[in-house]
Amino acid sequence: MNIVVIIPTYNEVENIGRMLDALVGEEFPKIKKHLMKVLVVDDNSPDGTAKVVQQKMKKYKQIELLLGKKNGLGAAFARGMKYAMDKMEADAVIEMDADFQHDPQDVKRLVQGFDDGYDYVIGSRYIKGGSIPEQWEFYRKFISWGGNFFARAALMIIKIHDVTSGFKLTRVKGLLDQIDLDNLLSRSYAYKIHILYEVIKERNAKVLEVPIKFHFREKGSSKIEKEDLKESFTVVIKLFLRSRFFKFAIIGFVGFLINSVFLEIFSSLSIFDKFSSSFSYLKGTKFHAVGESTAWAAAAATEMAIISNFIFNNSWTFAKEKITSPIKLAWKFLQFNLTSIGAIVIQFIVIGSAVGVFGDTTLVRQTALVGAVVFLIIPYNYTMYNVIIWKRWRIPGLGWIQDVSVYDNIKNKRR
């Protein structure tokens, strides 16, 4: 397989020659299973960086040079990734800096992760065995750690410890080639957060973190500016607003309002009085909720919210897995209702119990509804939607449920 190491440069004349010698001359020969190449993406450096690369190209056939205008680190990497995929037939790309903050000896460790079946291998500074430079002042360390923590928390990527790493390997087929590199949210350093979000949250890549020691830059100057920090913050916020969790929360809130309104409507109409009276003998027992008319009204109101949630989640939250076939849509709606039985039962018990103990008033009904939704129904629904309906989460032991459906069986029989 072809693995291309992409190195963006701007005024790196002091480093690029040594880096190419270290990579191509020393490290690539240690990697036997793949054809290793280097693509230097230079933004027309005025210090002669490109000339050094051209000299090394005469010595090493594995080096290519891509020149372009200076539009930021993210733009340079995007340009390099497209070139590596289109012109160099890359099966995987490695993002790496030229200044030796990323150790060339760690390249083979990223490649080993790829050989072990991982789609996305991150050189991580924040797991055991990894580190950041001791020479950094406290402010720089705080910004690095704090920015990473903020991005992890906001985007709910808690399992990954270093989401701002600039040293990583990405599989091309079905992953990097599916990302719109022309429309990344950042042309600067925050590009890495956007691509990581696309890879992990949108495409469920198999991820491995490899500990690395991030070295202190000895030659040349750092190109990180305050504007890059502001842009990184903005990109994280924009990605959060795009996230499934945010969409799920908005739709859940709309569903809650629908639930709340119909709870009051159904309760005021007393349409479940005759039905609940059949179970009046259970009042005073631990099953007294069954005999409460409001409990049945709560169950009906929950169904109204379920219908709303299904429609909006299918068209917005899980738009990429959107169900359009009428037959499959009908089956999925039935499946959606079956998986939502837990929510109906939760609301039935909580509200029915509350009105039985504290009285059937608007305050009691609405307080019980809020408690049931916030502490029980939201976690339950989000889990069921991802596991059963849109199958975003793969759960060991539930493969037979996630991979086989009545609809699929019917479709296969027709064939």
KAPEGI-V742092 format. One record per residue. N is the residue number from 1. RES is the residue in one letter. OMEGA is omega in radians with two decimals (* if undefined). Layout:
n->N res->RES omega->OMEGA
n->N res->RES omega->OMEGA
//
This chain:
n->1 res->M omega->3.10
n->2 res->N omega->3.06
n->3 res->I omega->-3.08
n->4 res->V omega->3.04
n->5 res->V omega->-3.11
n->6 res->I omega->-3.13
n->7 res->I omega->3.07
n->8 res->P omega->-3.13
n->9 res->T omega->2.94
n->10 res->Y omega->-3.08
n->11 res->N omega->3.12
n->12 res->E omega->-3.08
n->13 res->V omega->-3.13
n->14 res->E omega->-3.02
n->15 res->N omega->-2.91
n->16 res->I omega->3.13
n->17 res->G omega->3.12
n->18 res->R omega->-3.14
n->19 res->M omega->-3.14
n->20 res->L omega->3.07
n->21 res->D omega->-3.12
n->22 res->A omega->-3.11
n->23 res->L omega->-3.01
n->24 res->V omega->-3.08
n->25 res->G omega->-3.03
n->26 res->E omega->-3.00
n->27 res->E omega->-3.10
n->28 res->F omega->3.13
n->29 res->P omega->3.14
n->30 res->K omega->-3.12
n->31 res->I omega->-2.95
n->32 res->K omega->-2.96
n->33 res->K omega->-3.00
n->34 res->H omega->3.00
n->35 res->L omega->-3.07
n->36 res->M omega->3.13
n->37 res->K omega->3.07
n->38 res->V omega->3.02
n->39 res->L omega->3.08
n->40 res->V omega->3.14
n->41 res->V omega->-3.06
n->42 res->D omega->-3.13
n->43 res->D omega->3.12
n->44 res->N omega->-3.13
n->45 res->S omega->3.13
n->46 res->P omega->-3.07
n->47 res->D omega->3.11
n->48 res->G omega->3.12
n->49 res->T omega->-3.10
n->50 res->A omega->3.14
n->51 res->K omega->3.10
n->52 res->V omega->3.13
n->53 res->V omega->-3.14
n->54 res->Q omega->3.07
n->55 res->Q omega->3.14
n->56 res->K omega->3.11
n->57 res->M omega->3.08
n->58 res->K omega->-3.12
n->59 res->K omega->-3.08
n->60 res->Y omega->3.14
n->61 res->K omega->-3.07
n->62 res->Q omega->-3.07
n->63 res->I omega->2.99
n->64 res->E omega->-3.10
n->65 res->L omega->3.10
n->66 res->L omega->-3.12
n->67 res->L omega->3.12
n->68 res->G omega->-3.14
n->69 res->K omega->3.13
n->70 res->K omega->3.14
n->71 res->N omega->-3.14
n->72 res->G omega->-3.09
n->73 res->L omega->-3.13
n->74 res->G omega->3.12
n->75 res->A omega->3.13
n->76 res->A omega->3.13
n->77 res->F omega->3.13
n->78 res->A omega->3.12
n->79 res->R omega->3.13
n->80 res->G omega->3.14
n->81 res->M omega->3.13
n->82 res->K omega->3.12
n->83 res->Y omega->-3.13
n->84 res->A omega->3.14
n->85 res->M omega->-3.02
n->86 res->D omega->-3.01
n->87 res->K omega->-3.06
n->88 res->M omega->3.08
n->89 res->E omega->-3.10
n->90 res->A omega->2.99
n->91 res->D omega->3.07
n->92 res->A omega->3.08
n->93 res->V omega->3.08
n->94 res->I omega->3.06
n->95 res->E omega->-3.05
n->96 res->M omega->3.09
n->97 res->D omega->-3.09
n->98 res->A omega->-2.91
n->99 res->D omega->3.11
n->100 res->F omega->2.94
n->101 res->Q omega->2.96
n->102 res->H omega->-3.07
n->103 res->D omega->3.12
n->104 res->P omega->-3.14
n->105 res->Q omega->-3.14
n->106 res->D omega->-3.14
n->107 res->V omega->-3.11
n->108 res->K omega->3.11
n->109 res->R omega->3.05
n->110 res->L omega->3.13
n->111 res->V omega->3.11
n->112 res->Q omega->3.07
n->113 res->G omega->3.07
n->114 res->F omega->3.11
n->115 res->D omega->3.14
n->116 res->D omega->3.04
n->117 res->G omega->-3.14
n->118 res->Y omega->-3.13
n->119 res->D omega->-2.98
n->120 res->Y omega->-3.06
n->121 res->V omega->-3.04
n->122 res->I omega->2.97
n->123 res->G omega->-2.95
n->124 res->S omega->3.10
n->125 res->R omega->-2.96
n->126 res->Y omega->2.95
n->127 res->I omega->-3.11
n->128 res->K omega->-3.11
n->129 res->G omega->3.10
n->130 res->G omega->-3.12
n->131 res->S omega->2.99
n->132 res->I omega->-3.04
n->133 res->P omega->3.05
n->134 res->E omega->-3.09
n->135 res->Q omega->3.13
n->136 res->W omega->3.04
n->137 res->E omega->-3.07
n->138 res->F omega->-3.11
n->139 res->Y omega->-3.12
n->140 res->R omega->3.12
n->141 res->K omega->-3.12
n->142 res->F omega->3.13
n->143 res->I omega->-3.13
n->144 res->S omega->-3.11
n->145 res->W omega->-3.10
n->146 res->G omega->3.11
n->147 res->G omega->3.11
n->148 res->N omega->-3.14
n->149 res->F omega->3.14
n->150 res->F omega->-3.13
n->151 res->A omega->3.13
n->152 res->R omega->-3.08
n->153 res->A omega->-3.08
n->154 res->A omega->-3.09
n->155 res->L omega->3.12
n->156 res->M omega->3.08
n->157 res->I omega->-3.00
n->158 res->I omega->-3.08
n->159 res->K omega->3.10
n->160 res->I omega->-3.02
n->161 res->H omega->-3.11
n->162 res->D omega->-3.09
n->163 res->V omega->-3.14
n->164 res->T omega->3.12
n->165 res->S omega->3.09
n->166 res->G omega->-3.08
n->167 res->F omega->-3.09
n->168 res->K omega->3.10
n->169 res->L omega->3.14
n->170 res->T omega->3.04
n->171 res->R omega->-3.09
n->172 res->V omega->-2.99
n->173 res->K omega->3.10
n->174 res->G omega->-3.10
n->175 res->L omega->-3.11
n->176 res->L omega->-3.13
n->177 res->D omega->3.09
n->178 res->Q omega->-3.10
n->179 res->I omega->3.12
n->180 res->D omega->-3.07
n->181 res->L omega->3.13
n->182 res->D omega->-3.07
n->183 res->N omega->3.04
n->184 res->L omega->-3.09
n->185 res->L omega->-3.12
n->186 res->S omega->3.00
n->187 res->R omega->-3.09
n->188 res->S omega->-3.03
n->189 res->Y omega->-3.07
n->190 res->A omega->3.08
n->191 res->Y omega->-3.06
n->192 res->K omega->3.10
n->193 res->I omega->3.14
n->194 res->H omega->-3.13
n->195 res->I omega->3.11
n->196 res->L omega->3.11
n->197 res->Y omega->3.13
n->198 res->E omega->-3.08
n->199 res->V omega->-3.02
n->200 res->I omega->-3.02
n->201 res->K omega->-3.07
n->202 res->E omega->-3.05
n->203 res->R omega->3.01
n->204 res->N omega->3.14
n->205 res->A omega->3.04
n->206 res->K omega->-2.93
n->207 res->V omega->3.04
n->208 res->L omega->3.01
n->209 res->E omega->3.11
n->210 res->V omega->-3.11
n->211 res->P omega->3.09
n->212 res->I omega->3.00
n->213 res->K omega->-3.13
n->214 res->F omega->-2.98
n->215 res->H omega->3.10
n->216 res->F omega->3.14
n->217 res->R omega->-3.07
n->218 res->E omega->-3.13
n->219 res->K omega->-3.09
n->220 res->G omega->-3.09
n->221 res->S omega->3.10
n->222 res->S omega->-3.08
n->223 res->K omega->3.12
n->224 res->I omega->3.14
n->225 res->E omega->-3.13
n->226 res->K omega->-3.14
n->227 res->E omega->3.11
n->228 res->D omega->3.13
n->229 res->L omega->3.12
n->230 res->K omega->-3.13
n->231 res->E omega->3.10
n->232 res->S omega->3.10
n->233 res->F omega->-3.14
n->234 res->T omega->-3.14
n->235 res->V omega->3.13
n->236 res->V omega->3.13
n->237 res->I omega->3.14
n->238 res->K omega->3.12
n->239 res->L omega->3.09
n->240 res->F omega->-3.13
n->241 res->L omega->3.07
n->242 res->R omega->-2.95
n->243 res->S omega->3.09
n->244 res->R omega->-3.11
n->245 res->F omega->3.12
n->246 res->F omega->3.11
n->247 res->K omega->3.12
n->248 res->F omega->-3.13
n->249 res->A omega->3.13
n->250 res->I omega->-3.14
n->251 res->I omega->3.09
n->252 res->G omega->3.12
n->253 res->F omega->3.07
n->254 res->V omega->3.10
n->255 res->G omega->3.11
n->256 res->F omega->3.12
n->257 res->L omega->3.10
n->258 res->I omega->3.12
n->259 res->N omega->-3.09
n->260 res->S omega->-3.11
n->261 res->V omega->-3.10
n->262 res->F omega->3.05
n->263 res->L omega->3.13
n->264 res->E omega->3.14
n->265 res->I omega->-3.11
n->266 res->F omega->3.14
n->267 res->S omega->-3.10
n->268 res->S omega->-3.12
n->269 res->L omega->3.13
n->270 res->S omega->-3.08
n->271 res->I omega->-3.13
n->272 res->F omega->-3.08
n->273 res->D omega->-3.09
n->274 res->K omega->-3.13
n->275 res->F omega->-3.10
n->276 res->S omega->-3.13
n->277 res->S omega->3.10
n->278 res->S omega->-3.10
n->279 res->F omega->-3.09
n->280 res->S omega->-3.14
n->281 res->Y omega->3.14
n->282 res->L omega->3.12
n->283 res->K omega->-3.08
n->284 res->G omega->3.08
n->285 res->T omega->3.12
n->286 res->K omega->3.09
n->287 res->F omega->-3.03
n->288 res->H omega->-3.11
n->289 res->A omega->-3.12
n->290 res->V omega->-3.13
n->291 res->G omega->-3.14
n->292 res->E omega->3.11
n->293 res->S omega->-3.11
n->294 res->T omega->3.09
n->295 res->A omega->3.12
n->296 res->W omega->3.05
n->297 res->A omega->3.11
n->298 res->A omega->3.12
n->299 res->A omega->3.12
n->300 res->A omega->3.11
n->301 res->A omega->3.09
n->302 res->T omega->3.13
n->303 res->E omega->3.09
n->304 res->M omega->3.11
n->305 res->A omega->3.13
n->306 res->I omega->3.12
n->307 res->I omega->3.12
n->308 res->S omega->-3.11
n->309 res->N omega->-3.13
n->310 res->F omega->-3.10
n->311 res->I omega->-3.05
n->312 res->F omega->3.09
n->313 res->N omega->-3.14
n->314 res->N omega->-3.07
n->315 res->S omega->-3.05
n->316 res->W omega->-3.06
n->317 res->T omega->-3.10
n->318 res->F omega->-3.05
n->319 res->A omega->-3.12
n->320 res->K omega->3.07
n->321 res->E omega->-3.04
n->322 res->K omega->3.14
n->323 res->I omega->-3.08
n->324 res->T omega->-3.14
n->325 res->S omega->-3.12
n->326 res->P omega->-3.12
n->327 res->I omega->-3.12
n->328 res->K omega->3.12
n->329 res->L omega->3.13
n->330 res->A omega->3.12
n->331 res->W omega->-3.13
n->332 res->K omega->3.11
n->333 res->F omega->3.07
n->334 res->L omega->3.12
n->335 res->Q omega->3.11
n->336 res->F omega->3.12
n->337 res->N omega->-3.14
n->338 res->L omega->3.14
n->339 res->T omega->3.14
n->340 res->S omega->3.11
n->341 res->I omega->3.12
n->342 res->G omega->3.13
n->343 res->A omega->3.12
n->344 res->I omega->-3.14
n->345 res->V omega->3.14
n->346 res->I omega->-3.09
n->347 res->Q omega->3.10
n->348 res->F omega->-3.08
n->349 res->I omega->-3.07
n->350 res->V omega->-3.10
n->351 res->I omega->3.11
n->352 res->G omega->3.12
n->353 res->S omega->-3.10
n->354 res->A omega->-3.12
n->355 res->V omega->3.10
n->356 res->G omega->-3.10
n->357 res->V omega->-3.01
n->358 res->F omega->-3.14
n->359 res->G omega->-3.07
n->360 res->D omega->3.11
n->361 res->T omega->3.12
n->362 res->T omega->-3.13
n->363 res->L omega->-3.13
n->364 res->V omega->-3.12
n->365 res->R omega->-3.06
n->366 res->Q omega->3.09
n->367 res->T omega->3.11
n->368 res->A omega->3.11
n->369 res->L omega->3.14
n->370 res->V omega->-3.14
n->371 res->G omega->-3.13
n->372 res->A omega->-3.09
n->373 res->V omega->-3.04
n->374 res->V omega->-2.99
n->375 res->F omega->-3.05
n->376 res->L omega->-2.98
n->377 res->I omega->3.14
n->378 res->I omega->3.10
n->379 res->P omega->-3.13
n->380 res->Y omega->-3.10
n->381 res->N omega->-3.10
n->382 res->Y omega->3.10
n->383 res->T omega->-3.10
n->384 res->M omega->3.13
n->385 res->Y omega->-3.07
n->386 res->N omega->-3.07
n->387 res->V omega->-2.97
n->388 res->I omega->-2.99
n->389 res->I omega->-3.10
n->390 res->W omega->2.98
n->391 res->K omega->3.10
n->392 res->R omega->-3.11
n->393 res->W omega->3.09
n->394 res->R omega->-3.07
n->395 res->I omega->3.11
n->396 res->P omega->3.12
n->397 res->G omega->3.14
n->398 res->L omega->-3.11
n->399 res->G omega->-3.12
n->400 res->W omega->3.09
n->401 res->I omega->-3.06
n->402 res->Q omega->-3.03
n->403 res->D omega->-3.08
n->404 res->V omega->3.09
n->405 res->S omega->3.09
n->406 res->V omega->-3.13
n->407 res->Y omega->-3.13
n->408 res->D omega->3.13
n->409 res->N omega->3.12
n->410 res->I omega->-3.11
n->411 res->K omega->-3.14
n->412 res->N omega->3.12
n->413 res->K omega->3.13
n->414 res->R omega->3.11
n->415 res->R omega->*
//
